[in-house]
Amino acid sequence: MSSTLLEVTRASHEEVERLERIIVKDLQTEPPTNKERLYQSHRVRNMIEQITSTTHKLIEIYEDNDNARKDEIAALGGQSSTGANVNVFSAFYDRLKEIREYHRRHPAARYVDTTDEFEQLLKEEPVIEFTGEEASGRYLDLHELYNDYINSKFGKQIDYSVYLDLFSQPENISCKLKLTRQYKEYMEKLLEYLIYFFERTEPLQDLERIFSKVVSDFEEQWSNGQVEGWENEGQKNAAIPEQNQIIDLDYYGTVEELMIVGPEKLKEALAALGLKTGGTVRQRAERIFLTKHTPLEKLDRKHFAKGSLGPDRNGGVVALGPNEDAKEISLMEAKLKKLCDLLHETIVRTKENVEKKHALTYDEIVQEREEDEVQPESESDDEDQQIYNPLKLPMGWDGKPIPYWLYKLHGLGQEFKCEICGNQSYWGRRAYERHFKEWRHQHGMRCLGIPNTKNFNEITSIEEAKQLWEKIQEKQGVNKWRPELEEEYEDKEGNIYNKKTYTDLQRQGLI
């Protein structure tokens, strides 16, 4: 009877075993598309979580903190909860009577075959939310973060394709800009999106275990001052310079005399002491003049820059400001780099897709997206594997290899390479001629700074394309007005010369 604790234990073990068999059966099937692979991974992840939950319940049952399992086993053996012996046969028949009475009242409580229910899990399609730009997890959608980057103080005005290379390299940003609230919020937002994307596309990866290794390595590097870009932050100590080595205050009696040093020298001296470096020349001089008669540890904390050394409440010396913030931001950068390594192929694929879109029209983008959404049937994959194609001929419209004579007629065995397209190979004359109008060749010409006109058809070498472009520019320059040959001058006798001839004759004293 399912109400007993032992029956619950048995049913839980059975559920775990069934789920394990279904996981093995599901993983034996190779998904034909990327979307099916995601569905399979999420199905397996959900079943693993269900196994984990059931296992935790079994552990609680076996720990038996309330002695319920112990009492039930004792009752089956003819013993009461107090330890007194009971007639085994009478206990058995009492239990049998109880079971019969239960099934008489609940006739539907019979054994139900749950095989179909578990098999249905293999056909389940989990709900996975992706944006249109992400295309079912194939590409990243960093447009919102890109806008935050180019509109921030630490960012640059760059293209989206360039940002895809730079967002994974935070070491290029100075520490001063990293210690701002804007950068911290940007890093939190970027890390949150990448974690969410990774969990959707790689549900079987244990991200917590990966991050635990990253944190342990980071703690060791931080304590040794080996974190790239944060070496000084990791090894700050409480040593304050006893005197200002840049400006000797003994030579200056007033603030006005100290102002003669200049703003840059004062700023450098203030930075060496960890004091604020902003303000006018007078404010800088007044701030540094305070250190002539007052030790640094007795100065008010308001004079110290954020992140520098200063006095604590007990009169001691501590490191102020964002040392902890620096460590937190640096740890986020370490996690970001690890995620970018795991998503390297996706980042490269995203950049290629962005560059490809620049050369496509809106209708072509819509058509390509519709073609990507078409799911190939599994039967066709089986038929392709059975087709005998030793020469590896291209497939025709009917899904079968084209005739060999047609293969030779169109020259599909002839390879054409284009250096402008990154040494891309094109098979057949038709594909070679068509590629001059495609996005890859257009992008290569755009990178060279050369317009992709008809003059450059059949040119695949970068050097030849540059030489032809120079000749075209020179030819266009012939029709321009040249003052040294076309500007006219007249001497005293009324003779007409061009500028070059006139200056030569004048230089020789003949005019």
Order of alpha helices (4+ residues) and beta strands (2+ residues): alpha-alpha-alpha-alpha-alpha-alpha-alpha-alpha-alpha-alpha-alpha-alpha-alpha-alpha-beta-beta-alpha-alpha-alpha-alpha-alpha-beta-beta-alpha-alpha-alpha-alpha-beta-beta-alpha
